[in-house]
Amino acid sequence: MKAVGVLEFGGPDVLRVLDLPEPQAGPGEVRVSVHAAAVSPTDVLLRTGGHAVRMPGRRPPFVPGMDAAGVIDQLGPATGGRLAVGQRVVALVPFTGPHGGAYAEQVVVPAASVVPAPAGVGFPEASTLLMNAMTARLALDVLAVPRGGTVAVTGAAGAVGGYAVELAKADGLTVIADAAEGDAAVVRGFGADHVVERGSGVAARIRECVPGGVDALVDGSMQTTEVVPAIRDGGALAELRGWSGPAGRGIRVHPVMVSDRLEDIAGLDALCRLAEKGVLTLRVAEVLPAHEAARAHRLLEAGGLRGRVVLDFS
Ligand SMILES: NC(=O)c1ccc[n+]([C@@H]2O[C@H](COP(=O)([O-])OP(=O)(O)OC[C@H]3O[C@@H](n4cnc5c(N)ncnc54)[C@H](OP(=O)(O)O)[C@@H]3O)[C@@H](O)[C@H]2O)c1
């Protein structure tokens, strides 16, 4: 089967089409015939070697991709009766594991990481959901702001940020989000109660909306210390790239890792149902043929994308 992966770490051009043995589903695993694989920042980290520490002893090729949408074409033993061959599904793919990632015609994943795809949605759109929405869900869960509280979301026009705004609104929170001028309408469309200009000084602008400081903040723009002044004393901060503080003033800093929720069947399924209802907005920037993965990575690294680039493996 064809896959896209790397034999050595490096720039976008190390991504190449590979001919790999057809993977077989073992106990508790299913094989998905991949139609679409979303391209995310963590795939760039895999390509450049940033995930090497999580793959000790593993040899190349390394195949990126944490988000697959497709059709189940093989069930391993002991997968229970929940899933069936021929079912349209989405999968959260543990790409640093032995089977590799979603940039492949077929991927083998734990059955617990596979749920029915949102109904009425194409494969490219479906592939943009799980990894980033689950990260946003995890961030809001660790922040644990009670209904009626306030949360700020930076990077709100981005994938994790957009889902964080929509999930926070569904949780009954007041949301202050950042955006560039050109993204303000989109972010307001996600339900943000207040939209402030992004970038340097964002914390002070959030404070203008909530003078006492917000209860918590999801740092989708990875501004770390810069966003801390927006949070009230004793509040909480969710970080996406491992920063763990200290933030001072009794503020709890929670680095979140989506890998903690790879097999949360109920949680993954709930996100699909929210996408089906339109509570979560699925955004595709562009669909590219799989062999153009290097171009997809260049687009992502250039920044400014709104929605995911998706690789077509159908
Ligand atoms: N810990 C985990 O498990 C986990 C899971 C998923 C993602 N992540 C990480 O979370 C981060 C966000 O991921 P994503 O997929 O949401 O990325 P994304 O779609 O690119 O969104 C990031 C957003 O932040 C904006 N931004 C970047 N720097 C900024 C700055 N200095 N000030 C204001 N806005 C800024 C970007 O704008 P431009 O596009 O204009 O630059 C973009 O709108 C990435 O670092 C990713 O690796 C971590």
The ligand as an SDF file (V2000), in Angstrom:
LIG
                    3D

 48 52  0  0  0  0  0  0  0  0999 V2000
   -0.8200   19.2740   23.2130 N   0  0  0  0  0  0  0  0  0  0  0  0
   -1.5370   18.6680   22.2850 C   0  0  0  0  0  0  0  0  0  0  0  0
   -1.9760   17.5390   22.4470 O   0  0  0  0  0  0  0  0  0  0  0  0
   -1.8530   19.4370   21.0300 C   0  0  0  0  0  0  0  0  0  0  0  0
   -2.8740   19.0030   20.1840 C   0  0  0  0  0  0  0  0  0  0  0  0
   -3.1960   19.7710   19.0670 C   0  0  0  0  0  0  0  0  0  0  0  0
   -2.4470   20.9160   18.7920 C   0  0  0  0  0  0  0  0  0  0  0  0
   -1.4330   21.2520   19.6100 N   0  0  0  0  0  0  0  0  0  0  0  0
   -0.6360   22.4560   19.3680 C   0  0  0  0  0  0  0  0  0  0  0  0
   -1.4940   23.5470   19.5350 O   0  0  0  0  0  0  0  0  0  0  0  0
   -1.0820   24.6080   18.7150 C   0  0  0  0  0  0  0  0  0  0  0  0
   -2.2660   25.1230   17.8890 C   0  0  0  0  0  0  0  0  0  0  0  0
   -2.6470   24.1230   16.9800 O   0  0  0  0  0  0  0  0  0  0  0  0
   -3.6790   24.4310   15.8400 P   0  0  0  0  0  0  0  0  0  0  0  0
   -3.8180   23.1870   15.0500 O   0  0  0  0  0  0  0  0  0  0  0  0
   -4.8750   25.0680   16.4120 O   0  0  0  0  0  0  0  0  0  0  0  0
   -2.8450   25.4910   14.9950 O   0  0  0  0  0  0  0  0  0  0  0  0
   -3.4460   26.5910   14.0140 P   0  0  0  0  0  0  0  0  0  0  0  0
   -4.6730   26.0730   13.3400 O   0  0  0  0  0  0  0  0  0  0  0  0
   -2.3060   27.0590   13.1880 O   0  0  0  0  0  0  0  0  0  0  0  0
   -3.9140   27.7450   15.0010 O   0  0  0  0  0  0  0  0  0  0  0  0
   -3.0210   28.5540   15.7140 C   0  0  0  0  0  0  0  0  0  0  0  0
   -3.5950   29.9580   15.6690 C   0  0  0  0  0  0  0  0  0  0  0  0
   -2.8110   30.8140   16.4880 O   0  0  0  0  0  0  0  0  0  0  0  0
   -2.4580   31.9740   15.7040 C   0  0  0  0  0  0  0  0  0  0  0  0
   -1.2110   32.5080   16.2220 N   0  0  0  0  0  0  0  0  0  0  0  0
    0.0310   31.9850   16.1130 C   0  0  0  0  0  0  0  0  0  0  0  0
    0.9130   32.7780   16.7460 N   0  0  0  0  0  0  0  0  0  0  0  0
    0.2200   33.8200   17.2570 C   0  0  0  0  0  0  0  0  0  0  0  0
    0.5590   34.9630   18.0110 C   0  0  0  0  0  0  0  0  0  0  0  0
    1.8200   35.1920   18.3980 N   0  0  0  0  0  0  0  0  0  0  0  0
   -0.4200   35.8190   18.3400 N   0  0  0  0  0  0  0  0  0  0  0  0
   -1.6910   35.5970   17.9770 C   0  0  0  0  0  0  0  0  0  0  0  0
   -2.0940   34.5230   17.2660 N   0  0  0  0  0  0  0  0  0  0  0  0
   -1.1380   33.6400   16.9100 C   0  0  0  0  0  0  0  0  0  0  0  0
   -2.3550   31.4610   14.2970 C   0  0  0  0  0  0  0  0  0  0  0  0
   -2.4460   32.5100   13.3730 O   0  0  0  0  0  0  0  0  0  0  0  0
   -1.6700   32.4380   11.9590 P   0  0  0  0  0  0  0  0  0  0  0  0
   -2.2160   31.2510   11.2330 O   0  0  0  0  0  0  0  0  0  0  0  0
   -2.0540   33.7410   11.3340 O   0  0  0  0  0  0  0  0  0  0  0  0
   -0.2270   32.2780   12.2940 O   0  0  0  0  0  0  0  0  0  0  0  0
   -3.5610   30.5220   14.2530 C   0  0  0  0  0  0  0  0  0  0  0  0
   -4.7500   31.2530   14.0320 O   0  0  0  0  0  0  0  0  0  0  0  0
    0.0720   24.0490   17.8650 C   0  0  0  0  0  0  0  0  0  0  0  0
    1.2840   24.4200   18.4520 O   0  0  0  0  0  0  0  0  0  0  0  0
   -0.1150   22.5620   17.9600 C   0  0  0  0  0  0  0  0  0  0  0  0
    1.0720   21.8470   17.7870 O   0  0  0  0  0  0  0  0  0  0  0  0
   -1.1210   20.5520   20.7240 C   0  0  0  0  0  0  0  0  0  0  0  0
  1  2  1  0
  2  3  2  0
  2  4  1  0
  4  5  1  0
  4 48  2  0
  5  6  2  0
  6  7  1  0
  7  8  2  0
  8  9  1  0
  8 48  1  0
  9 10  1  0
  9 46  1  0
 10 11  1  0
 11 12  1  0
 11 44  1  0
 12 13  1  0
 13 14  1  0
 14 15  2  0
 14 16  1  0
 14 17  1  0
 17 18  1  0
 18 19  2  0
 18 20  1  0
 18 21  1  0
 21 22  1  0
 22 23  1  0
 23 24  1  0
 23 42  1  0
 24 25  1  0
 25 26  1  0
 25 36  1  0
 26 27  1  0
 26 35  1  0
 27 28  2  0
 28 29  1  0
 29 30  1  0
 29 35  2  0
 30 31  1  0
 30 32  2  0
 32 33  1  0
 33 34  2  0
 34 35  1  0
 36 37  1  0
 36 42  1  0
 37 38  1  0
 38 39  2  0
 38 40  1  0
 38 41  1  0
 42 43  1  0
 44 45  1  0
 44 46  1  0
 46 47  1  0
M  CHG  2   8   1  16  -1
M  END
$$$$
